[in-house]
Amino acid sequence: MVQTEKPEKIILGVDPGTRFMGWGIVRKTGKNLEIMDMGVLRLKSVANPWQKLETIYNEISTILMKYTPDEMAIEGPFYGEDAQAMLKLGRAQGAAIIAAIKRSVPVFEYQPLRIKQAVTGNGRSSKEQVAGMVMALLKLKEKPGKLDITDALAVAICHANQDGKTVSKGKKSNSWDQFLKENPGRIR
């Protein structure tokens, strides 16, 4: 029986949203990146906000169980003028993060500017420019149906290319696991 080596790392990238939540699974072997799967959670038909969070948690949990990623990378919050929208987005991010934490999958968070910089070289790139680079980097022949999917793949690519360097602006780590270890009394 031939035994295959486990890939160096499988990463779930998540682009959180309350109407559409993109996700992508990337396998990193050495410096090579390969797409395993991708999709989008369609949430706009779920009217009840609490059921929406439950749907996010359940769907991300299913993806985590199916692909057993080594790590999850998620896009962090962006600050806009609509506080209510930011609150809803934060809840959606939290539901996805809790799904990973409950399965002992380390979570890493990246700001949109950093993701764009890592993928295109320009932190102010448009969603279409990010999609084009994601397609080129992962050798996709056709564009996925929604930009939320290429955004999620961009998050995974950004994380894959960090090579363990997740230090940002004086912080020790962007890992939620590290935060929980450093702040045991803050989480109940």
C-alpha positions in Angstrom: 0.0 0.0 0.0 1.4 3.4 -1.1 1.2 6.0 1.6 0.9 9.6 0.5 2.4 12.5 2.4 0.1 14.8 4.2 0.1 18.2 2.5 2.2 20.8 4.3 -0.9 22.9 5.1 -4.6 23.0 4.2 -6.1 26.5 4.7 -9.8 27.6 4.8 -10.1 31.2 3.7 -13.3 33.1 4.7 -14.7 36.3 3.4 -17.4 37.1 5.9 -20.7 38.6 5.0 -24.3 38.7 6.1 -25.8 38.2 2.6 -23.0 36.2 1.0 -20.1 34.5 2.7 -17.3 33.3 0.5 -15.1 30.4 1.4 -12.1 28.7 -0.3 -9.9 25.7 0.6 -6.3 26.0 -0.5 -3.6 23.3 -0.1 0.0 24.6 0.3 2.8 22.1 -0.4 6.2 23.9 -0.2 5.6 27.1 -2.1 3.0 25.6 -4.4 -0.7 26.6 -3.9 -3.5 24.4 -5.2 -7.3 25.0 -4.9 -9.2 22.2 -3.4 -12.7 23.7 -3.3 -14.6 26.9 -3.1 -18.1 28.2 -2.6 -20.4 30.8 -1.2 -23.0 30.7 1.6 -26.1 32.4 0.4 -27.6 34.1 3.4 -29.8 36.8 2.1 -32.9 34.6 2.2 -32.5 34.0 5.9 -34.5 36.9 7.5 -34.0 36.1 11.2 -30.6 37.5 12.2 -30.1 34.8 14.8 -30.9 32.0 12.4 -28.5 33.6 10.0 -25.7 33.3 12.6 -26.7 29.7 13.2 -26.6 29.0 9.5 -23.1 30.5 9.2 -21.9 28.4 12.2 -23.5 25.2 10.8 -22.2 25.7 7.3 -18.7 26.6 8.3 -18.7 23.6 10.7 -19.7 21.3 7.8 -16.8 22.7 5.6 -14.4 22.3 8.5 -15.5 18.7 9.0 -15.3 17.8 5.3 -11.9 19.3 4.5 -10.2 19.2 8.0 -8.1 22.3 7.4 -5.0 22.9 9.5 -5.9 26.6 9.8 -8.6 29.1 9.0 -7.9 32.6 7.8 -10.6 35.2 7.9 -10.9 38.8 6.7 -11.0 41.2 9.6 -13.5 44.0 10.0 -13.3 47.1 7.9 -14.4 50.4 9.4 -17.2 52.2 7.5 -19.7 54.8 8.4 -22.6 52.4 9.0 -22.2 51.2 12.5 -25.2 48.8 12.2 -23.7 47.1 9.2 -20.3 46.7 11.0 -22.1 45.1 14.0 -23.9 42.6 11.7 -20.6 41.8 9.9 -18.8 41.3 13.2 -21.5 38.9 14.3 -21.1 36.9 11.1 -17.3 36.8 11.6 -17.8 35.7 15.1 -20.1 32.8 14.1 -17.4 31.5 11.6 -14.6 32.0 14.1 -16.5 30.0 16.8 -17.1 27.2 14.4 -13.3 26.9 13.9 -12.4 27.3 17.6 -14.9 24.6 18.6 -13.0 22.2 16.3 -9.5 23.4 17.5 -8.7 24.9 14.2 -6.4 27.9 14.7 -7.9 31.2 13.3 -5.9 34.0 11.8 -7.4 37.4 10.9 -6.1 39.7 8.2 -7.2 43.3 7.4 -8.5 43.9 3.8 -5.6 46.2 3.0 -3.1 43.5 4.0 -4.9 40.9 2.0 -4.9 43.0 -1.2 -1.3 43.9 -0.7 -0.3 40.3 -0.3 -2.2 39.2 -3.4 -1.8 42.1 -5.8 1.0 44.1 -4.4 -1.4 47.1 -4.0 -3.5 47.5 -0.8 -6.0 49.7 -2.7 -6.7 47.1 -5.5 -10.3 46.6 -6.6 -12.2 43.4 -6.0 -11.9 42.7 -9.8 -8.1 43.1 -9.6 -7.9 40.8 -6.6 -10.1 38.2 -8.5 -7.8 38.4 -11.5 -4.6 37.8 -9.5 -6.3 35.0 -7.5 -7.3 33.3 -10.8 -3.7 33.6 -12.1 -2.1 32.4 -8.8 -4.4 29.4 -8.5 -4.5 28.7 -12.3 -8.3 29.0 -12.4 -9.6 28.7 -16.0 -12.9 30.5 -15.3 -14.0 33.1 -12.8 -16.0 31.8 -9.8 -19.6 33.0 -9.8 -19.2 35.6 -7.1 -16.3 37.9 -6.0 -16.9 36.8 -2.4 -15.3 33.5 -3.4 -12.2 35.0 -4.9 -12.0 37.3 -1.9 -12.0 34.2 0.4 -9.4 32.6 -1.7 -7.3 35.8 -1.5 -7.5 35.5 2.4 -6.2 31.9 2.2 -3.4 33.0 -0.2 -2.5 35.9 2.0 -2.2 33.5 5.0 -0.4 30.8 3.0 2.3 33.3 2.0 2.9 34.5 5.6 5.2 31.5 6.2 4.4 31.7 9.9 5.0 35.5 10.1 1.7 36.7 11.4 3.1 39.6 13.5 1.4 42.9 12.8 2.1 46.4 14.2 3.6 45.3 17.5 1.2 42.5 18.2 2.7 39.1 19.0 0.2 37.3 16.8 -3.1 37.6 14.9 -4.1 34.2 16.0 -7.3 33.9 18.0 -5.7 30.9 19.8 -2.9 33.1 21.0 -5.3 35.8 22.1 -7.3 33.3 24.2 -4.0 32.0 25.8 -2.9 35.5 26.6 -6.3 36.6 28.0 -7.8 33.7 29.9 -9.8 35.9 32.2 -11.4 38.0 29.5 -13.3 35.2 27.8 -16.0 33.5 29.8 
